[in-house]
Amino acid sequence: MQQTISDSEHKTSQSTPPISVKQDATKVMILCSSDKLGKGDDILGRKIMINFLRTLKEMGDELELLVFVNSGVKLTVKGSEVLSELKDYQVAGKKILVCTTCLKHFDLLEEERVGETTNMLDIVSSMQLADKIITV
């Protein structure tokens, strides 16, 4: 026996709004491998890196993690122009990882003022957990 649906039943079932599924925010990791952004003029590169880091707050909840390697670690030490912004990110719950090997290379281990000093295993593990990685 075949069951039929009347026009009124059919219209009712079609007009039911779809269930909205809220997706989790994308977890974005920023990998800073230099204290400058771009190639060319070093003074300009430093200025735009500072501006970039100050503007990251516009990403909102998607910004999950900042990782500093190579000369990027210089942005996390005493005297950095973005130290207060990085501390604000940390207070807001953003994780900051700083390469210990890199700090030692530049003889800056004792000067680090923000973030968690870490190793490459933790950095790689964080990359695996991120939905998106932006390298600067």
C-alpha positions as CSV (number, residue, x, y, z in Angstrom):
1,M,0.0,0.0,0.0
2,Q,1.4,3.4,-1.0
3,Q,1.0,6.3,1.3
4,T,0.3,9.7,-0.2
5,I,0.9,13.1,1.3
6,S,-1.7,15.8,0.8
7,D,-0.7,19.2,-0.5
8,S,-1.2,20.8,2.9
9,E,1.0,18.3,4.6
10,H,3.7,18.7,1.9
11,K,3.7,22.4,2.2
12,T,4.0,22.2,6.0
13,S,7.0,19.9,5.8
14,Q,8.7,22.1,3.3
15,S,8.2,25.3,5.2
16,T,9.9,24.0,8.4
17,P,13.1,26.0,8.8
18,P,16.3,23.9,8.7
19,I,18.0,23.2,12.0
20,S,20.9,25.6,12.5
21,V,24.1,24.0,13.5
22,K,26.6,26.3,15.2
23,Q,30.1,25.6,14.1
24,D,33.1,26.2,16.3
25,A,35.2,29.2,15.4
26,T,38.2,28.5,13.3
27,K,41.4,28.2,15.4
28,V,44.1,30.4,13.8
29,M,47.7,30.2,14.6
30,I,50.1,33.0,13.7
31,L,53.7,32.0,13.1
32,C,56.1,34.9,13.4
33,S,59.4,33.9,12.0
34,S,60.9,37.4,11.9
35,D,60.7,40.7,13.7
36,K,60.1,42.3,10.3
37,L,57.3,41.8,7.8
38,G,58.3,41.4,4.1
39,K,61.6,41.9,2.4
40,G,63.4,45.1,1.5
41,D,63.7,48.0,3.9
42,D,64.3,46.7,7.4
43,I,62.9,49.8,9.1
44,L,59.7,49.7,7.1
45,G,59.5,45.9,7.7
46,R,59.7,46.4,11.5
47,K,57.1,49.1,11.4
48,I,54.6,47.0,9.5
49,M,55.2,43.9,11.7
50,I,54.4,46.0,14.7
51,N,51.2,47.3,13.0
52,F,50.3,43.8,12.0
53,L,50.6,42.5,15.6
54,R,48.6,45.4,16.9
55,T,45.9,44.8,14.4
56,L,45.5,41.0,15.1
57,K,42.8,41.8,17.8
58,E,40.4,42.4,14.9
59,M,40.5,38.6,14.3
60,G,38.5,38.2,17.5
61,D,37.9,34.6,18.8
62,E,39.5,33.0,15.8
63,L,43.0,34.1,17.0
64,E,44.0,31.1,19.1
65,L,47.8,31.1,19.2
66,L,50.9,33.2,18.4
67,V,54.2,31.4,17.9
68,F,57.5,33.2,17.7
69,V,60.6,31.6,16.2
70,N,63.9,32.8,14.7
71,S,64.2,36.6,15.0
72,G,60.5,36.8,15.7
73,V,61.4,36.0,19.3
74,K,62.8,39.6,19.5
75,L,59.2,40.8,19.6
76,T,58.7,39.0,23.0
77,V,61.6,40.5,25.0
78,K,62.2,43.5,27.2
79,G,62.0,46.7,25.2
80,S,59.8,45.3,22.4
81,E,57.4,47.9,20.9
82,V,54.5,45.3,21.0
83,L,55.1,43.9,24.4
84,S,52.0,45.4,26.0
85,E,49.8,44.2,23.1
86,L,51.2,40.7,23.4
87,K,50.6,40.7,27.1
88,D,47.0,41.8,26.4
89,Y,46.5,38.9,24.0
90,Q,47.8,36.6,26.7
91,V,45.5,38.0,29.3
92,A,42.6,37.6,26.8
93,G,43.4,33.8,26.7
94,K,45.5,33.7,23.6
95,K,48.4,31.3,23.8
96,I,51.8,32.6,23.1
97,L,54.7,30.2,22.4
98,V,58.3,31.4,22.2
99,C,61.1,29.2,20.8
100,T,63.7,28.5,23.5
101,T,66.4,27.6,21.1
102,C,65.9,30.9,19.2
103,L,66.0,32.9,22.4
104,K,69.3,31.2,23.4
105,H,70.7,31.8,19.9
106,F,70.1,35.6,20.2
107,D,71.2,35.5,23.9
108,L,67.7,36.7,24.9
109,L,66.5,34.0,27.2
110,E,66.7,36.1,30.3
111,E,65.0,39.1,28.4
112,E,61.8,37.2,27.5
113,R,58.8,39.0,29.0
114,V,55.7,37.3,27.5
115,G,54.6,33.9,26.4
116,E,55.7,30.4,27.3
117,T,59.2,29.3,26.3
118,T,58.9,26.0,24.5
119,N,60.4,23.5,22.1
120,M,59.8,22.5,18.5
121,L,57.7,19.5,19.5
122,D,55.2,21.8,21.2
123,I,55.2,24.1,18.2
124,V,54.6,21.2,15.7
125,S,51.9,19.8,17.9
126,S,50.2,23.2,18.0
127,M,50.3,23.3,14.2
128,Q,48.5,20.0,14.0
129,L,45.7,21.3,16.2
130,A,45.3,24.6,14.4
131,D,42.6,24.9,11.6
132,K,44.6,27.6,9.8
133,I,48.3,28.7,10.1
134,I,49.3,32.2,8.9
135,T,53.1,32.6,8.6
136,V,54.7,36.0,8.7
